[in-house]
Amino acid sequence: MDTTKIKDHMPVVCSDNGQFAVVDHLDVGNTIKLTKDDQGQHHWIPQEWVTKVEEHVHVDRPGDQAMREWSSTPPSGS
């Protein structure tokens, strides 16, 4: 998957077509840093989850699963 098309502030859409996050920016270690949630916390998802990039970033799992599996700590080196 060509993740070079991912731009800051693109909506992130899960496999059931709901938006669950917004891209903050691409981060180190092939991760995507997401903007802060309602509690003021950033999260990171692996670029491997991305299935396609159009006007949205689409990932390969439902939103609930993605939010259970995202990281709340920055990847090493960031």
N, C-alpha and C positions, 0 to 999 in steps of 0.2 A: 504494500500500500504506500502510495506517495503522500507522505505527511508534510511535505514542503508547502503544500497549499493551505495548511492550517495557519490562520491569522489570529492575532489578539482579538478578543471579545466576540469570537464566533460562538453561537449556541452549540451545545453538545446535546445530541439527541440519542436516546436509547433505542434498543431493538423494537420496543413497542410504540415507537414514534413520539414519545413524550420528551420534552426538554428537561434535563435534570441538572445542568450546569452550564457555565460559560467559560471559555478559554481565557486565562490570564495571559499565558505565553508558553511557548515550547521551553522546556527546561532540560537540564543535564540528564544524561543517562537514558535517553529516549523516553522521557516522560513529558506529560502535559500538565502544567500547573493550572489549576482552576481558580476562578475568582473566589473571594471570600463568601462563605455562606451566611445565613442569617445570624449565626453566633460569632461571626468574625474570623472563621477558620478557613485557611486555604486547604485544598486537597490536591492530590496528584494521581493521575491515571497513566498506565503504560500506553505508549503509542501502538502497541500490538493489538489493543482493543479496537482500533479504528478500522472500519470496514469501507468507508468512503468519505470523501470530503467534497461538498458542494457549497451551498450557502450555509450549511450546517456541518458539524463534525458528527458522523454517525458511528456508534460503537456497537459491538456484537452481543450485548447483554441487556436485559431489562434494567430500568432505572434503579429499582430497589436493590437488585443484586450489585450493580455498579457502585452504589453508595455504601453497601456493606463491604465491598472489596477495595475501594480506593484507599490510598494512604493519606494519613493526616500528618505525616512527618516528611520533611524534605528529603529527596534522595541525597546520598552522600556526594559531596563535591559541589553542592549548590550554595 
